[in-house]
Amino acid sequence: MKLSKQDLKILELLQIDVKTSVERLSEEVGLSAASIQRHLKRLRDNKVIAQEVAIISPDSVNQSMTFIISVQLNRSYNDCFNYFKNKVKNNNNIQQCYYITGEADFVLVVTAKDMENFEEFTQLFFFSDIAVLHFKTSVVMGRTKVSLALPLNCVDI
């Protein structure tokens, strides 16, 4: 889908605050409210806006620990990649999963209540799974930047 300058401005504003009103978008973009609604419908229908979610403070739901985990799979295990991807999708502690190149096959971002909760996770998710050959964990000491916002200045219009 070809994006217009107005589309990009709408997306820029929504990446900052998805609750930005149509009226505010109209003012900022310089289009009528009806036109903004048509742009939004088109962006949603074409999956340019893939999701609209609430970002919850981890501390407020007792998930104060974050871990970055690289995982190497046992490639002799039949269909290990699809198996692992499905397993990841069904675990609520895993916030993000990336299939990567290099020594590891995947990198995970995982949350936990505390170290005991994380140890339970590792026992169930890694140690008891023959598809996992090796995993390496880094504990996040602090959150410097957490975002899924994308740069929009490199889109061809």
N, C-alpha and C positions, 0 to 999 in steps of 0.2 A: 504494500500500500504506500503510495506517495504521500508524504506529510507536507502540509503547508506551513508557512511561518506561524499562522494562527494555531495550528495543531501543536506545534512545538512549544509555543507560549503557554497553551492550556496544559500540556504535559509538564512543563517546568513548574507551573504553579501547583499542580496536583501532587507532584513529587514532594513538595514542601508541606502541603496540607491537603489531604484528599477531601476534607470537609469544606473546602473553599466553595462558597455559594456560586450559583450560576450568575447572580447579579454581580458579584465581585469579579468573576472571570470575564463577564461582559465588559466591565469597566477597564480592566487591565489589558484585555486583548483588543478592545475596540470593535466588538461585534454585538449584535442584539442578543438578548437572552435566548430567543428562539434559535438563532444561528448557533450559539454555544451549545444548546441542547442537541442540535443536529450533529455538530462536530463530536460531542461526547458519545452519542449513539454510534456513530461511524467508528470511532476509536475503540469502543467496547466490542462492537460487532466483529471488527477485524482483528480482535485480540491484541491490539497495540496496548491497550490497558488490559493486562492479563488478570489482575486481581486488585481488589480494594480491601485492605485488611487493617485491623487495629494492631499497633505495636505496643506490646505490654511490657512494663518494667519487670525484668526478671526478679528483682527483690520483692516486688509486691505479690508474687505468686510462689515465693519460696524456692526459686531456681537461681540462687545467687552465684553458682559456680559455672564457669564455661571452660570447655576443653576443646583443643584442636587435636584431632587424631588422624594420623596417616595409617592406612590399612593396606597390607599386601595380602592378596588372596592366594590360596593353594590352587594353582592352575590345573593340577591333576584331578581336582574335584570337578565332576561333570557339570557344565553350565553354571560355573561359580559366579560369573558376572551378573547374569540375570537373577540368579538366586539372591545374591547380595543386594542388588538394587531393590528387589521386592521386600526384602527384610528391612532395609533402611526406611522405605516408604511407610512401613507399618509400625515404626517406633517413634513415639512422641518426644523422647528426649533428644532426638536428632533434628536440629534446626535446618542444617544445610548439608548437602552431600555433593561432592564434585568427583567425577571420573577424570583422572589425570594421567599425564605421562611421567616418566621418571621411575624411581625405585618403588614407590607405592602405586597402588591402583586407584585408591580413593582417598579423599580427605574429607573428614566429617567435622562439623561444628556441633558439639553436644552440650546440653545443660544438665545440671543436677542440683539437688538440694544441698548436698554436702559430700564429703569424701566417701562416707559410708554408702550413700546412695549411688555415687559414681562406681564404687567397687562392685556393688550389686549389678549395675549395668554392664560392666566389663565382664563379669563372670558369666552372665547370661548371653551377652551379645558376641563376645570374642572367644573366651576360653573354652566354652562348651560347643564351639562351632568348628567342625573339621574343615570348612571352606576357608577359614581365616588362618593364614600362615604366620603372619606377624602384624603387630600394631605398635605404634609409638605415640605417646600422649604428651602434649604440652598443656600446662595449666595456664589459663589466661589470668594475668595479674591485675589487669585493668582494661577498661573499654575506652580506647582512644577515639575510634570512629566506628560506628555501626550503621550501615546504610545499604540499601539496595537501589538507591537513586542512580540513574544512568546519565552520563554526559550527553547533552543533546546538541552541542555545538558542532558536531561532525556529521550531522545528517544532511544528505543531499536534498535540496529543495528546488 
